[in-house]
Amino acid sequence: MFKKDISPGSKSKVKSSVQRAIRTQLVQTYPLLAPHIDEIIPKKEQLDAMKIPERVTLYLIGPTPLFYQHMTDALLPHLKLVHRFPTCFPSIRIDRGAIRFVLSGATLMAPGLTSTGGRLPSGNSEEKGGYGELGGKGEEGKLYWKGDEDDDEREDGKEGWYGGRELEKGEPVVVCAEGKREACAVGLLSMGTKECKEKGKGPVVEEGHYLGDGLWRLVTE
């Protein structure tokens, strides 16, 4: 969707009633964001809306991009927000071989997720945790993250958590990458994660927002 460079559009102030509705919608869509919602969209800060190509609205506070929305689709987090709160969004993980394709804007296909380096939800809805490449907590409560090293071990030897509940077609999802610290893409699932595991082929995330694309490079100041 954002393969080409994007020119910034005009900004408009979001009405306070709409801003409250957006806050509510975000917490409903991403429950793990609830403790951080006042930090993301402070009640006394002005939320702005910028119209960009492809009938997309980008929501910002000052120059900081937060979420974008295609027409009336779900609100999707800008990757800069995902990097601030990496364990608050439903996530899947691609293997190393799929990284260059995703970062060129190609459709994310099932084999990159069902291989040894890929990760999908377990399907056990009783499991709880924070999403993404989370390793664990150290003595001071700080989170340990997998860096860009060659091995697959977290600093504390634990695996990242990618959810218990299967994700359904049409749900928002963040795409992490094997061996990388930060998420590399965001989009809507074109196939549920259970179906992805069963079929092992076909497109899973199409026309998402990825690192280095036009939305990432957009100058918002």
Steps between C-alpha positions, in 0.01 A plus 500: 500500500785740584773387260541851355596819679208685654452875507359629829140616477325771692433440868166550673426500871302200624195599703519412868202263473662317209832490686329331795339250264837422343654441842219257580535324166874455547459342843229267366714396203829477694414423867867492604526868406252596773767580766679726250209679332550823699862505389415432136204740474501728805157642575627858490704461180357580156469204263538594132391318186701514178356381171751303291462302173300178464215643711707467815480721809809532717445602864773700673574700810731778392745342253469153657308245287286263705245309294372491146167390357395405149146630452300333781734203555659427837744751649852368441806614697781683329821300542653780705225444757548123485868550580403701808254235625617176334316255726154658466397384152404156365811372325628236263862431400658439162817302443823662384440405138177700479642826637632640173170430325290668767732802503458535123122520534424145388199313635583294808448134412427211735832308459688787664289448813466122515873427459734430793583869546140618476257533788118498518257490795486163673122475486476459879271786606596444867855623440575856605792733441641797310540469125816507293867429554475518877756297690424570863583734786832556671567571864400864461183416310647606167390311193758294315472505122650296225753708314641459151737220594522182299379255764137437589534529877361788704724644768311294757451200272123548461303506177291796384126466554265521203162455662276217604180589318496445126463825306219527247497627144471879497662555841790745544840340552861606554770310314824427688806342340728217604822636649381863504413714799235726348183415309527550125142526375135555590186399313171315492488122478369373167499148649439386858798355685335159545435478126857613435637208705263252336561609140862610522463708186329810370510871589473590868558877519458723196561872440633571847723774639865397524835644606636742241176544305337832411310521828818437700686770305213752508606836644227611740651816647 
